[in-house]
Amino acid sequence: MAPTFVDVGLSHKQAPIAVRERLAVPKDELPARLDALRSIAGVREAMLVSTCNRIEIFAVAEGANAGAELAASLGPLASPHAVVRNGDEAVRHLFRVAASLDSMVIGEAQILGQVKEAAALAKSTGAAGPLLDRALSRAVAAARRVRTETAIGRGAVSLSSVAVELARKVLGDLAGRTALLIGAGEMATLAARELQGAGVRELLVANRSMAHAAELARQIGGVAVSLQDLPALLERADVAVTSTGSIEPVVTRAMMAQAVKARRFRPVFLIDLAVPRNVEPSANEVENVYVYDLDDLERVAAQNRDLRGGELGRAEAIVEEELRTFLAAQRERSGVPVLARLRQRAQSIAEGEVERALATLGPLSDRQAKSVRAMAAAIVNKLLHAPTQRLRDEAGGPLGTAAAELFDLREDDGARERAG
C-alpha cells in the first residue's frame, strides 16, 4: 500500500482545557515521543505539534491501521475527542493550522512559529522525511500568503490581546494599574506589549529564572521580581498573567484568599495562558478574584472571528489554491516510478523486437538499421503519450496503482528486463 498523509489530534474545538492540559507534551519529552511514533508499524514519518490549544500528530504512514495506532498513542483520555484525518484532508488540516485558520484566535501569528519549531525538531531527530518536508514547505508558503494578501491578522491577533481586552471589560480602564507577569517567555512578552498599550503604570516580571525575568523587564521597561515573593506580589497586582511551564498550579486558592484580603477586597483579574493551568481553578471562587483560562478566552475570540468573516473566506481560498498545487505536484511525483517502469518495459520490448527483426532482414546499412530503430522508438512514444499524460494527472491514485498491476510493473522490472 502506498504511503499517505495522516493527522490525528484534538484542539480547543474538540476538548476542554481540563483534557488538553493532561495531554500536553513538555518540550523535553518531545524527542522520545517522536521516537515512539516512528516505532509504530506503518509509520514512515511523523511530527508532533503540542501547544496550549492543541496536540496534533502529522504523519506519513501506510497500512489501514496506522491512523488508529497513532490515535491510541495519545492515550485513552484523548480517544473520545481525537479526530483522525487521512489523505487530502490531513494535508488540508496542516495547511489550515499553519495559516492560523484553525486557531482559537483566527489570524494569530504564534502558531506558524510553533509548527515550524515542531517541524525542525522532527527533522533533526530523523522523524520527518521528504514527504512531510515538502508538505510543510508548502504549508508555510500558504500561511505567509494568508498574512500578506488578507487582513485576517488585524484586530485582536493573539491570546494576550484577547486577554487584555477581557481585562478591560472586567476592571474598566487599565491606566495607572499594576500588572504582574508570571513567566518570561513569548506569551509573557506579547502580554506585556498589550498591557503597555492599555496604559498599565507598573509591570512586574516574576520567573523561575531571575536572569530571564531581568531580560524581559529590560525589554519592556518593567521591574524584575522574585517568584519567591509571589504572595506579596499578588497583593500589589490588579492584573496577573501566568504563562509558565509548571505542571503544578503556581497560584493557589489560598494565595488569592490572602491577597484579596490584604487588598481590602479590591478586585484582581487573573489571566491563565498556560497548559497545564498555572492557577488553581478553585481560586475563581474567592470573592473579587476573577480567573480566566484559555477556554474562557475562546468565547471572546469567537466574536473576533465573526468580525473577520470576509477575510476568513479569502484566506480559505488561498489555502485551497496552495493545497491543490501541492497535491497535483505530489501526485505527479508519486507517479514517476510507475511512468519510468512503464516506459522502460515498452522500450525493452521494442529493442528486443528490433534486434530480432534486424537479424531476419539480413545485411542492412547503418542508415537503414538506424531508421528501423527510430521507427520502433516513435511507435513507443506515440503509444505511451496519452497513457503517460493520464498517469501524470492521476498518478498516486487508483489509476497509477491499477497501471502498475495491469502491466506487472514491479520495482525490480529494470533488473528483470536486463537479465532477460
ZIUR-V843068 format. One record per residue. N is the residue number from 1. BURIAL is I if it has 24 or more other C-alpha atoms within 12 Angstrom, else O. D_FIRST is the distance of its C-alpha to the first C-alpha in whole Angstrom. Layout:
BEGIN
N/BURIAL/D_FIRST + N/BURIAL/D_FIRST
END
This chain:
BEGIN
1/O/0 + 2/O/4 + 3/I/6 + 4/I/9 + 5/I/13 + 6/I/14 + 7/I/18 + 8/I/20 + 9/I/24 + 10/I/27 + 11/I/30 + 12/I/34 + 13/I/32 + 14/O/31 + 15/I/33 + 16/I/37 + 17/I/38 + 18/I/38 + 19/I/35 + 20/I/34 + 21/I/36 + 22/I/35 + 23/I/31 + 24/I/32 + 25/I/31 + 26/I/34 + 27/O/34 + 28/O/34 + 29/O/32 + 30/I/29 + 31/I/28 + 32/O/28 + 33/I/26 + 34/I/23 + 35/I/23 + 36/I/22 + 37/I/19 + 38/I/18 + 39/O/18 + 40/I/16 + 41/O/13 + 42/I/10 + 43/I/12 + 44/I/13 + 45/I/15 + 46/I/18 + 47/I/21 + 48/I/24 + 49/I/27 + 50/I/29 + 51/I/33 + 52/I/35 + 53/I/34 + 54/I/30 + 55/I/27 + 56/I/24 + 57/I/21 + 58/I/19 + 59/I/15 + 60/I/12 + 61/I/10 + 62/I/6 + 63/O/6 + 64/O/9 + 65/O/12 + 66/I/12 + 67/I/14 + 68/I/16 + 69/I/17 + 70/I/18 + 71/I/20 + 72/I/22 + 73/I/22 + 74/I/25 + 75/O/27 + 76/O/28 + 77/O/31 + 78/I/28 + 79/O/26 + 80/O/29 + 81/I/28 + 82/I/25 + 83/I/23 + 84/I/19 + 85/I/17 + 86/I/14 + 87/I/13 + 88/I/16 + 89/O/18 + 90/I/18 + 91/I/19 + 92/I/22 + 93/I/23 + 94/I/23 + 95/I/25 + 96/I/27 + 97/I/28 + 98/I/28 + 99/I/31 + 100/I/33 + 101/I/32 + 102/I/31 + 103/I/33 + 104/I/36 + 105/I/39 + 106/I/37 + 107/I/38 + 108/I/38 + 109/I/38 + 110/I/37 + 111/I/33 + 112/I/32 + 113/O/34 + 114/I/32 + 115/I/28 + 116/I/29 + 117/I/31 + 118/I/27 + 119/I/25 + 120/I/28 + 121/I/28 + 122/I/24 + 123/I/24 + 124/O/27 + 125/I/26 + 126/O/23 + 127/I/20 + 128/I/20 + 129/I/18 + 130/O/18 + 131/I/16 + 132/I/18 + 133/I/21 + 134/I/21 + 135/I/20 + 136/I/23 + 137/I/25 + 138/I/25 + 139/I/25 + 140/I/29 + 141/I/30 + 142/I/29 + 143/I/31 + 144/I/34 + 145/I/34 + 146/I/35 + 147/I/38 + 148/O/39 + 149/O/39 + 150/I/40 + 151/I/42 + 152/I/40 + 153/I/41 + 154/O/45 + 155/O/47 + 156/I/45 + 157/I/42 + 158/I/42 + 159/I/42 + 160/I/46 + 161/I/47 + 162/I/46 + 163/I/48 + 164/I/51 + 165/I/51 + 166/I/51 + 167/I/54 + 168/I/56 + 169/O/56 + 170/O/57 + 171/I/59 + 172/O/61 + 173/O/62 + 174/I/60 + 175/O/63 + 176/O/65 + 177/I/62 + 178/I/61 + 179/I/57 + 180/I/55 + 181/I/52 + 182/I/51 + 183/I/48 + 184/I/48 + 185/I/44 + 186/I/43 + 187/I/43 + 188/I/47 + 189/I/48 + 190/I/46 + 191/I/48 + 192/I/51 + 193/I/51 + 194/I/51 + 195/I/54 + 196/I/56 + 197/O/56 + 198/I/57 + 199/O/60 + 200/I/60 + 201/I/63 + 202/I/61 + 203/I/58 + 204/I/58 + 205/I/55 + 206/I/54 + 207/I/51 + 208/I/50 + 209/O/51 + 210/O/54 + 211/O/53 + 212/I/50 + 213/I/53 + 214/I/55 + 215/O/53 + 216/I/52 + 217/I/55 + 218/O/57 + 219/O/54 + 220/I/55 + 221/O/59 + 222/I/58 + 223/I/60 + 224/I/58 + 225/I/59 + 226/I/58 + 227/I/55 + 228/O/58 + 229/O/60 + 230/I/57 + 231/I/60 + 232/I/63 + 233/I/60 + 234/I/59 + 235/I/63 + 236/I/63 + 237/I/60 + 238/I/60 + 239/I/56 + 240/I/54 + 241/I/50 + 242/I/48 + 243/I/45 + 244/I/44 + 245/I/41 + 246/I/43 + 247/O/42 + 248/O/45 + 249/I/47 + 250/I/50 + 251/I/52 + 252/I/53 + 253/I/55 + 254/O/58 + 255/I/58 + 256/I/58 + 257/I/61 + 258/I/63 + 259/I/62 + 260/I/63 + 261/O/66 + 262/O/67 + 263/O/66 + 264/O/69 + 265/O/66 + 266/I/65 + 267/I/61 + 268/I/59 + 269/I/55 + 270/I/52 + 271/I/49 + 272/I/46 + 273/I/43 + 274/I/41 + 275/I/39 + 276/I/39 + 277/I/43 + 278/I/46 + 279/I/48 + 280/I/49 + 281/I/48 + 282/O/52 + 283/I/54 + 284/I/53 + 285/O/56 + 286/I/58 + 287/O/61 + 288/I/61 + 289/I/57 + 290/I/55 + 291/I/51 + 292/I/48 + 293/I/44 + 294/I/41 + 295/I/41 + 296/I/44 + 297/I/44 + 298/I/41 + 299/O/44 + 300/I/45 + 301/I/42 + 302/I/42 + 303/O/45 + 304/I/44 + 305/I/41 + 306/O/43 + 307/O/45 + 308/I/42 + 309/O/41 + 310/O/41 + 311/I/40 + 312/I/37 + 313/O/36 + 314/O/36 + 315/I/34 + 316/I/31 + 317/I/32 + 318/I/31 + 319/I/28 + 320/I/27 + 321/O/28 + 322/I/26 + 323/I/23 + 324/O/23 + 325/O/24 + 326/I/21 + 327/I/18 + 328/O/20 + 329/O/20 + 330/I/16 + 331/I/15 + 332/I/17 + 333/I/16 + 334/I/13 + 335/I/14 + 336/I/16 + 337/I/15 + 338/I/14 + 339/I/18 + 340/I/19 + 341/I/18 + 342/I/19 + 343/I/22 + 344/I/23 + 345/I/22 + 346/I/25 + 347/I/27 + 348/I/27 + 349/O/28 + 350/I/31 + 351/I/32 + 352/O/32 + 353/O/34 + 354/I/36 + 355/O/38 + 356/O/38 + 357/O/40 + 358/O/42 + 359/O/43 + 360/O/45 + 361/O/46 + 362/O/49 + 363/O/50 + 364/O/49 + 365/O/50 + 366/O/47 + 367/O/47 + 368/O/47 + 369/O/44 + 370/O/42 + 371/O/43 + 372/I/41 + 373/I/38 + 374/O/38 + 375/O/38 + 376/I/35 + 377/I/33 + 378/O/34 + 379/O/33 + 380/I/29 + 381/O/29 + 382/O/31 + 383/O/28 + 384/I/25 + 385/O/27 + 386/O/26 + 387/O/22 + 388/I/22 + 389/O/23 + 390/O/21 + 391/I/18 + 392/I/19 + 393/I/20 + 394/I/16 + 395/I/14 + 396/I/11 + 397/I/11 + 398/O/11 + 399/I/14 + 400/I/12 + 401/I/9 + 402/O/12 + 403/I/14 + 404/I/12 + 405/O/12 + 406/O/16 + 407/O/17 + 408/O/15 + 409/I/15 + 410/O/13 + 411/O/13 + 412/O/17 + 413/I/18 + 414/I/21 + 415/O/22 + 416/O/22 + 417/O/24 + 418/O/27 + 419/O/27 + 420/O/28
END
